[in-house]
Amino acid sequence: MSETLSGQHILVTGGGSGIARAAAERYHREGAKVTVLNRSAGGAHAVAESSGGAIRALVGDATDAGVLRDAIAAAADAEGRLHNITCGVGVFDNYAKVSELSSEELLTAAEEVWRVNVRSTLLAVNLAVPALRAAGGSVTLTLSESAFNAIGGGVLYGSSKWALRGIVDHLAAELAPEIRVNGVAPGGTGGTRFGGLSTLGQTMTADRVEGRDERIAAHTLLGFTATPEDHSGAYRFLADPVDARVVTGVVIRTDGGRRL
């Protein structure tokens, strides 16, 4: 087992499934002490079980300040230091069209998307700053190909990911030189499930609708559909205090060379 992250204490929000889970498991394989915060008890227990209990799994809502505060304290080392926080919480809009929503639906859906995708990230960083500063640590945000092009979601989802793209730049400037801030922008990925907007009565989106993987592959330069594990190397690199020592304000696009 490689130990490039040996001694690092890392918290992953939304780490019970999909790309965030793959990042958490990669951190663990690289020697980090990993804590996952996940709203679904099933997801939390699954990642803990798959690691033989080595990954600590907490059940809770990452949009709640009290839950986040407790998770940060649990993830930090004995001296209260947190070396990285990876924000992987997100909700998908199932391509909802602003022009087809009532004004009431739009307002409630927009509030949900921004609360989960944007405000939870800002809150997590806000609460983690003292522990990150003590460690000279880093922040890794999860964006999307939707942060660069009008693909991979509707206006609500896409605009939240564009916001996170701006947050990477602004937080990198604000928190330098003690804390590095970067992001990963995955493209379409197989083997994942999205949480839909509860305010619109959306259910979980299946990871495999007919022809989805083929459509994703056809629109990438590399010609294949990524798995969650394919993105984990970018997360590992950005969390590494040696390899990524001079990297901040950067978004790595792990989209297979997405083309329009």
VOGU-3710 file (C-alpha; in Angstrom, 3 decimals, decimal comma):
1> msetlsgqhi> 0,000/0,000/0,000  1,254/3,463/-0,893  1,551/5,887/2,032  1,710/9,286/0,298  -0,931/10,670/2,677  0,360/8,972/5,806  -0,473/10,961/8,923  -3,030/13,157/7,163  -6,459/13,553/8,753  -9,172/14,080/6,146
11> lvtgggsgia> -12,920/14,703/6,293  -15,079/13,889/3,256  -18,643/15,196/3,217  -21,047/13,116/1,154  -18,459/10,358/1,185  -20,870/7,446/1,398  -21,385/7,038/-2,326  -20,194/7,856/-5,821  -17,191/10,031/-6,558  -16,831/11,299/-2,981
21> raaaeryhre> -16,731/7,724/-1,696  -14,071/6,832/-4,266  -12,017/9,819/-3,083  -12,401/8,783/0,567  -11,341/5,228/-0,197  -8,356/6,471/-2,211  -7,254/8,677/0,677  -7,493/5,654/2,967  -5,414/3,487/0,625  -2,794/6,226/0,544
31> gakvtvlnrs> -2,444/6,110/4,335  -4,736/8,919/5,513  -7,012/8,770/8,537  -10,366/9,334/6,857  -13,714/10,355/8,298  -16,824/10,361/6,117  -19,971/12,362/6,830  -23,003/11,085/4,960  -26,717/11,792/5,284  -27,695/8,240/4,365
41> aggahavaes> -26,966/5,726/7,086  -26,759/2,992/4,467  -24,036/4,795/2,550  -22,089/5,635/5,683  -22,184/2,067/6,942  -21,242/0,687/3,507  -18,036/2,702/3,248  -17,078/1,865/6,832  -17,726/-1,832/6,266  -15,806/-1,947/2,988
51> sggairalvg> -12,745/-0,519/4,747  -12,976/-2,975/7,622  -13,912/-0,112/9,915  -10,753/1,851/9,113  -12,767/4,704/7,590  -14,823/6,374/10,317  -18,365/6,970/9,104  -20,690/9,527/10,640  -24,361/9,899/9,756  -25,636/13,436/9,462
61> datdagvlrd> -26,712/16,340/7,275  -23,736/18,330/5,950  -25,895/21,440/5,638  -26,268/21,572/9,438  -23,668/23,638/11,297  -23,812/21,522/14,443  -23,345/18,293/12,505  -20,412/19,739/10,589  -18,804/21,064/13,754  -18,943/17,622/15,352
71> aiaaaadaeg> -17,641/15,939/12,201  -14,668/18,294/11,949  -13,791/17,679/15,596  -14,069/13,916/15,078  -11,925/13,981/11,935  -9,130/16,152/13,373  -6,042/14,712/15,013  -5,305/14,833/18,753  -4,017/18,395/18,396  -7,126/19,583/16,590
81> rlhnitcgvg> -5,546/19,678/13,133  -7,390/18,782/9,935  -5,216/18,319/6,863  -7,918/18,304/4,200  -11,651/18,691/3,870  -13,193/17,349/0,687  -16,701/18,583/-0,040  -18,691/16,040/-2,036  -22,277/16,793/-1,028  -24,595/17,546/-3,905
91> vfdnyakvse> -28,123/17,374/-5,265  -29,074/17,101/-8,947  -31,882/18,941/-10,723  -32,745/16,160/-13,221  -32,413/18,727/-16,036  -35,313/20,806/-14,711  -36,066/23,728/-17,017  -36,544/27,147/-15,474  -38,996/28,038/-18,248  -41,238/25,113/-17,317
101> lsseelltaa> -41,379/25,654/-13,546  -43,899/27,806/-11,753  -42,402/30,749/-9,921  -43,065/28,991/-6,602  -41,364/25,801/-7,795  -38,406/27,776/-9,076  -37,839/29,583/-5,794  -38,037/26,476/-3,639  -35,938/24,371/-6,019  -33,283/27,074/-6,336
111> eevwrvnvrs> -33,089/27,404/-2,557  -32,603/23,646/-2,198  -29,893/23,426/-4,873  -27,928/26,342/-3,483  -28,362/25,255/0,148  -26,981/21,797/-0,573  -24,451/22,450/-3,334  -23,122/25,883/-2,383  -24,040/26,955/1,138  -23,028/23,605/2,652
121> tllavnlavp> -19,590/24,000/1,084  -19,140/27,533/2,388  -20,339/26,450/5,829  -17,992/23,450/5,935  -14,993/25,591/5,032  -16,024/28,333/7,454  -16,136/25,879/10,344  -13,004/23,963/9,306  -10,682/26,954/8,861  -9,136/26,891/12,367
131> alraaggsvt> -8,345/23,173/12,135  -7,070/23,544/8,570  -4,895/26,524/9,479  -3,346/24,590/12,343  -2,369/21,846/9,906  -1,387/24,029/6,955  -4,069/22,017/5,198  -6,187/22,150/2,071  -9,730/22,236/0,752  -10,966/20,225/-2,232
141> ltlsesafna> -14,333/21,076/-3,742  -16,349/18,892/-6,104  -17,516/20,724/-9,210  -18,755/19,228/-12,483  -18,341/19,564/-16,213  -21,444/21,757/-15,782  -19,159/24,394/-14,250  -17,652/24,965/-17,696  -20,348/24,142/-20,257  -24,148/23,956/-20,462
151> igggvlygss> -24,115/20,164/-20,188  -24,620/17,559/-17,496  -27,596/19,199/-15,817  -30,129/21,989/-15,913  -29,724/25,679/-15,091  -30,160/25,192/-11,341  -27,519/22,477/-11,024  -25,176/24,126/-13,519  -25,330/27,547/-11,882  -24,492/26,020/-8,492
161> kwalrgivdh> -21,402/24,394/-9,986  -20,373/27,645/-11,686  -20,656/29,246/-8,243  -18,294/26,649/-6,795  -15,838/27,387/-9,586  -15,756/31,012/-8,467  -15,531/29,961/-4,824  -12,329/28,038/-5,567  -10,663/31,224/-6,834  -11,948/33,508/-4,105
171> laaelapeir> -11,271/31,130/-1,212  -7,787/30,363/-2,545  -7,017/34,084/-2,379  -8,686/34,593/1,003  -7,119/31,619/2,784  -3,585/31,854/1,372  -0,879/31,256/2,355  -1,917/28,837/5,126  -4,622/26,866/3,300  -4,690/25,675/-0,301
181> vngvapggtg> -8,073/25,548/-2,087  -8,704/23,547/-5,258  -11,442/21,627/-7,037  -12,137/18,608/-9,195  -14,658/18,851/-12,051  -15,716/15,325/-13,041  -17,476/14,626/-16,304  -20,250/12,109/-16,823  -19,596/9,039/-14,699  -21,036/5,546/-14,560
191> gtrfgglstl> -21,803/3,757/-11,322  -23,149/6,839/-9,569  -26,563/7,876/-8,287  -27,811/11,435/-7,916  -30,121/12,727/-5,228  -32,981/14,570/-6,910  -34,674/17,740/-5,723  -37,092/16,892/-2,928  -38,873/20,206/-3,465  -39,856/19,033/-6,962
201> gqtmtadrve> -40,713/15,522/-5,824  -37,746/14,040/-7,688  -36,475/10,631/-6,696  -32,951/9,267/-6,874  -31,702/9,162/-10,454  -30,601/5,687/-11,521  -26,943/5,294/-12,374  -27,792/3,444/-15,549  -30,470/4,694/-17,922  -30,484/3,031/-21,293
211> grderiaaht> -27,685/4,311/-23,530  -26,309/6,775/-20,932  -22,794/5,368/-20,756  -22,567/5,176/-24,529  -23,681/8,798/-24,922  -21,114/9,974/-22,378  -18,310/8,040/-24,070  -19,253/9,383/-27,508  -18,796/12,967/-26,334  -15,347/12,588/-24,775
221> llgftatped> -12,022/12,645/-26,573  -10,894/9,501/-24,773  -13,962/7,563/-25,822  -14,987/5,907/-22,567  -17,227/6,548/-19,581  -15,399/7,179/-16,329  -16,012/5,320/-13,089  -15,912/7,063/-9,682  -12,439/5,587/-9,108  -11,141/7,282/-12,266
231> hsgayrflad> -11,516/10,667/-10,553  -9,869/9,664/-7,279  -6,309/10,320/-8,428  -7,058/14,025/-8,898  -8,411/14,229/-5,352  -5,378/12,378/-3,992  -2,987/14,718/-5,792  -4,684/17,882/-4,553  -4,722/16,609/-0,953  -1,030/15,706/-1,037
241> pvdarvvtgv> 0,940/18,390/0,856  4,133/17,505/-1,037  3,057/16,794/-4,604  0,541/19,671/-4,643  2,483/22,043/-2,403  2,395/24,866/-4,969  -1,110/24,152/-6,286  -3,970/26,418/-5,214  -6,865/28,056/-7,024  -6,872/25,194/-9,548
251> virtdggrrl> -9,724/23,064/-10,891  -8,727/19,740/-12,437  -11,191/18,717/-15,154  -11,506/14,939/-15,083  -14,001/14,833/-17,950  -12,206/12,666/-20,505  -11,768/15,650/-22,801  -15,432/16,571/-23,011  -16,365/17,976/-26,389  -19,560/19,747/-27,415
//
